[in-house]
C-alpha cells in the first residue's frame, strides 16, 4: 500500500471529489483521513473548488475522526497509554474544530458554493444525503444551517435532484422568483441565467411550485415552464421525463427537437457560440448527444443528418443551408 502521507495535489483533489460525492472506497477514505491528521500541526491546503466544498470536507472528516476515537478499543497491554492518547485526540479534535472549522462570528450566514465549468458535471451529496447531479456551467448554493434549520438551496444552471425524504423539514429549491418545495422526490431543473423560462421536470414524488402569481403542483411525468417575465407557470404531461436520468449523466436524447432548441442547449452546457442562418433553426432533429462526445463532433453529425453546412470561424460556429428537405 502506498504511504498514506505521500499524496500529491492531483491525487488529493481526486480523493476530495470522491469523498464529497460519497464514492470513495474504504482505503481512499482512510488515506484522506490520515493526510488530514498529518495537517493538524501545519497550515492545510484544501484542494476544493470553493469555500463550501472545503468546509464540507473538513466537517465530514472531523466527524469521522471523532467517531473513530469514540469507538476505539484500547489494547489490554497499553490501557493507560490508550486512554491518554484518546484524551489527547479529543482535545486535538476540539482545538481543530475551534481553530479550523468554526467561522468567525459574523452577522452573515456562511454560504457553501459548488460550481461546474463548461462541459463539466459533478455529483454532490448534501449533508441530508440528498444527491445532486450538477450540470455544466451551473452553481449550487446552500448555507451552513442546511439540514438543521432548513433544507434550502439555490440553483443557477441545471441540476437533477434525488431528494431524501424528511417530512419535518421540506427541501426547497430557489431559482430566481420560483421556489420548488419537495419532501422526497426525483426531479430536474433548468434555470440558466439570461433565459426567460425555468423548466422543472418531475419523475417521481411531488413538487409544489410557488411563483409571484400563485402556486401549482406537479405530478410524476409532468413538466412545468415558469416564465420569468410574466411570473406565470404552465404545466403539462411529459411522458419523456425518464430521459432526465440519462441527461444527468450527459447522454441527451433529442426527439424531433428544433435545431434552435438544441443549439441553445449546447450554448448553455459548453459556452459555445452558434449562429443559425436561413431556415436551419426550424429543422427537426432526432438523435443523441453522448457523454464523451464533443460539441464540435455532435454539430457535424447533426448537420450531416439534416444536410446542412457547418463552418467554424475563430471559435464560432455557423450553420446554414437549412432547407431540411435536400
C-alpha positions in Angstrom: 0.0 0.0 0.0 1.2 3.5 -0.9 2.4 5.6 2.0 -0.8 7.5 3.1 1.1 10.6 4.0 2.6 10.9 0.5 -0.3 12.4 -1.5 0.3 14.8 -4.4 -2.0 17.6 -5.2 -3.8 15.9 -8.1 -4.4 12.8 -6.2 -5.6 14.8 -3.2 -8.0 16.7 -5.4 -9.4 13.4 -6.8 -9.8 12.0 -3.2 -11.7 15.1 -2.1 -14.1 14.9 -5.0 -14.8 11.3 -4.4 -15.2 11.9 -0.7 -17.8 14.7 -1.3 -19.7 12.5 -3.8 -19.8 9.6 -1.4 -17.9 7.4 -3.9 -14.6 6.9 -2.1 -13.5 3.4 -1.1 -12.6 2.5 2.4 -8.9 2.6 1.5 -9.3 6.1 -0.1 -11.2 7.4 2.9 -8.5 6.1 5.2 -5.8 7.8 3.2 -7.6 11.1 3.2 -8.2 10.9 7.0 -4.5 10.1 7.6 -3.5 13.0 5.4 -5.9 15.2 7.4 -4.4 14.1 10.7 -0.9 15.0 9.4 -2.1 18.5 8.7 -3.1 19.1 12.4 0.1 20.8 13.2 0.6 22.7 10.0 -1.4 25.0 7.6 -3.6 22.8 5.5 -4.2 23.3 1.8 -7.6 22.1 0.8 -7.9 21.4 -3.0 -11.6 22.1 -3.4 -13.2 24.4 -5.9 -15.0 26.6 -3.4 -15.1 27.5 0.3 -18.3 25.5 0.6 -16.6 22.3 -0.6 -13.6 23.0 1.8 -15.9 23.4 4.8 -17.9 20.3 3.9 -14.8 18.2 3.6 -13.4 19.4 6.9 -16.7 18.9 8.8 -17.2 15.4 7.4 -13.6 14.4 8.1 -13.7 15.7 11.7 -16.9 13.8 12.3 -15.3 10.6 11.0 -12.2 11.1 13.2 -14.3 11.7 16.3 -16.4 8.6 15.5 -13.2 6.6 15.2 -12.0 7.9 18.6 -15.3 7.2 20.3 -15.4 3.6 19.0 -11.7 3.0 19.6 -11.0 -0.2 21.7 -7.8 0.1 23.8 -5.3 -2.8 23.8 -5.1 -4.6 27.2 -1.3 -4.2 27.5 -1.5 -0.4 26.9 -4.6 0.7 28.6 -3.1 3.8 30.3 -1.5 4.9 27.1 -4.7 4.3 25.0 -6.7 6.4 27.5 -4.1 9.2 27.4 -4.0 9.0 23.6 -7.8 9.2 23.3 -7.9 12.2 25.7 -5.2 13.9 23.7 -7.0 13.2 20.4 -10.3 14.5 21.9 -8.5 17.8 22.9 -6.9 18.0 19.5 -10.3 17.5 17.8 -11.9 20.2 19.9 -9.0 22.5 19.2 -9.2 21.8 15.4 -13.0 22.4 15.5 -12.5 25.8 17.1 -9.5 26.9 15.1 -10.3 25.5 11.7 -14.0 24.7 11.4 -15.9 27.3 13.4 -16.3 30.5 11.3 -15.6 33.8 13.0 -18.7 35.4 14.4 -20.5 37.4 11.8 -24.0 38.6 11.0 -23.8 37.0 7.6 -24.5 33.3 7.1 -21.8 31.0 5.9 -22.6 30.1 2.3 -21.3 27.0 0.5 -21.0 27.0 -3.2 -20.3 24.2 -5.7 -19.8 25.1 -9.4 -19.1 23.4 -12.7 -17.2 24.6 -15.7 -18.2 24.3 -19.4 -18.8 20.7 -20.2 -18.2 19.6 -16.6 -20.6 17.6 -14.4 -20.4 16.9 -10.7 -22.3 14.6 -8.3 -22.8 16.2 -4.9 -24.1 14.6 -1.7 -25.6 17.1 0.6 -25.5 16.7 4.4 -29.0 15.2 4.5 -27.9 12.6 1.9 -29.8 14.3 -1.0 -27.8 13.7 -4.2 -27.5 16.4 -6.9 -26.2 15.8 -10.4 -25.0 19.4 -11.2 -25.0 20.1 -15.0 -22.3 22.1 -16.9 -21.8 25.8 -16.2 -24.0 25.6 -13.1 -23.8 26.6 -9.5 -25.4 25.2 -6.3 -25.5 27.2 -3.0 -26.6 26.4 0.5 -25.9 27.7 4.0 -24.2 26.1 6.9 -27.6 25.7 8.5 -28.7 23.2 5.8 -30.1 20.0 7.3 -30.6 21.6 10.7 -32.7 24.8 10.5 -33.6 24.4 6.8 -33.0 22.5 3.6 -32.9 25.4 1.2 -30.7 25.5 -1.8 -30.2 27.9 -4.7 -29.5 26.8 -8.3 -28.2 28.7 -11.3 -28.0 26.4 -14.3 -29.1 22.8 -14.4 -29.4 20.1 -11.7 -31.0 16.7 -11.2 -32.1 16.2 -7.6 -32.7 12.9 -5.8 -34.1 14.3 -2.5 -34.0 12.4 0.8 -37.5 12.3 2.4 -37.7 14.4 5.6 -41.3 15.3 6.4 -40.5 17.6 9.2 -38.0 19.7 7.1 -39.1 20.2 3.5 -36.4 20.6 0.8 -36.8 24.0 -1.0 -35.0 24.8 -4.3 -34.8 28.5 -5.2 -34.3 29.6 -8.8 -34.9 33.4 -9.0 -38.5 34.1 -8.1 -39.6 30.5 -8.4 -39.4 28.2 -5.3 -39.8 24.4 -5.7 -40.8 22.6 -2.5 -40.4 18.9 -2.1 -40.4 16.2 0.7 -38.7 13.4 -1.2 -38.6 13.0 -5.0 -36.6 13.0 -8.2 -36.8 16.0 -10.5 -34.7 18.0 -12.9 -34.4 21.8 -13.1 -33.0 24.0 -15.9 -32.6 27.7 -14.8 -29.7 29.2 -16.8 -29.0 32.9 -16.3 -30.4 35.2 -19.1 -33.2 32.8 -20.0 -36.9 33.8 -19.8 -38.1 30.5 -18.5 -37.3 27.9 -15.8 -38.0 24.3 -16.7 -39.0 21.8 -13.9 -39.4 18.1 -14.9 -40.8 15.6 -12.3 -40.0 11.9 -12.4 -41.4 10.7 -9.1 -43.0 12.1 -5.9 -44.5 15.5 -6.0 -43.3 19.1 -6.0 -45.1 22.4 -5.2 -44.2 25.4 -7.3 -44.5 28.9 -5.8 -44.2 32.0 -8.0 -45.2 35.6 -8.0 -48.6 34.8 -9.4 -49.6 31.8 -7.3 -48.9 28.2 -6.6 -49.1 24.9 -8.6 -48.4 21.3 -8.0 -46.6 18.9 -10.4 -47.4 15.2 -10.7 -44.9 12.5 -11.8 -44.1 12.6 -15.6 -45.1 16.2 -15.8 -43.1 19.3 -16.8 -43.6 23.0 -15.8 -42.4 26.1 -17.5 -42.1 29.2 -15.4 -41.9 32.5 -17.3 -39.5 34.9 -15.6 -41.1 37.9 -17.3 -44.7 37.3 -16.6 -44.4 35.2 -13.4 -46.8 32.6 -14.8 -46.4 28.8 -14.7 -47.6 26.5 -17.4 -47.6 22.7 -16.8 -48.4 19.7 -19.0 -47.9 16.0 -19.2 -44.3 15.0 -20.2 -44.1 11.2 -20.9 -40.4 11.5 -21.8 -39.5 12.6 -18.2 -37.5 9.4 -17.6 -35.0 10.7 -20.2 -33.7 13.0 -17.5 -32.0 10.0 -15.9 -29.7 9.8 -18.9 -29.4 13.5 -19.3 -27.9 13.9 -15.8 -25.0 11.7 -16.9 -24.5 13.7 -20.1 -26.4 11.4 -22.5 -29.0 13.6 -24.0 -31.8 12.4 -26.3 -33.3 14.8 -28.9 -36.5 13.5 -30.3 -37.9 15.8 -33.1 -36.4 18.9 -31.4 -35.8 22.0 -33.4 -32.2 22.9 -34.2 -32.7 26.3 -32.4 -33.5 24.5 -29.1 -30.6 22.1 -29.5 -28.2 25.0 -30.2 -29.4 26.8 -27.1 -28.8 23.6 -25.0 -25.3 23.3 -26.4 -24.6 27.0 -25.7 -25.7 26.5 -22.1 -23.6 23.4 -21.5 -20.4 24.3 -23.3 -20.4 28.1 -23.6 -20.0 27.9 -27.4 -21.4 30.4 -29.9 -23.6 29.1 -32.8 -25.2 31.2 -35.5 -28.1 29.8 -37.4 -28.8 31.1 -41.0 -31.6 30.5 -43.4 -34.3 28.1 -42.3 -32.0 25.9 -40.3 -33.4 27.0 -36.9 -36.8 25.3 -37.5 -35.4 22.0 -38.8 -36.2 19.0 -36.6 -33.6 16.6 -35.4 -33.8 13.1 -33.9 -30.6 11.8 -32.3 -28.3 11.7 -29.2 -25.5 13.7 -27.7 -23.2 11.2 -26.0 -21.5 12.0 -22.7 -18.0 11.6 -24.2 -18.9 13.5 -27.4 -17.5 17.0 -28.1 -20.0 19.7 -29.2 -18.0 20.0 -32.5 -18.4 16.3 -33.3 -22.1 16.5 -32.4 -22.7 19.5 -34.6 -21.0 17.8 -37.5 -23.3 14.8 -37.0 -26.4 17.0 -36.8 -25.5 18.8 -40.0 -24.8 15.6 -41.9 -28.1 14.2 -40.9 -30.0 17.3 -41.9 -28.0 18.1 -45.0 -26.7 21.4 -43.6 -23.4 23.2 -43.8 -21.2 23.7 -40.7 -18.5 26.3 -40.6 -16.2 27.4 -37.8 -14.7 30.9 -37.7 -12.5 32.0 -34.8 -14.1 29.6 -32.4 -17.7 30.4 -33.5 -19.9 28.0 -35.4 -22.2 28.9 -38.3 -24.9 26.5 -39.5 -26.5 27.3 -42.9 -28.3 25.8 -45.9 -31.3 24.9 -43.7 -33.9 23.6 -46.1 -34.1 20.2 -44.2 -35.5 18.5 -47.3 -32.5 18.5 -49.6 
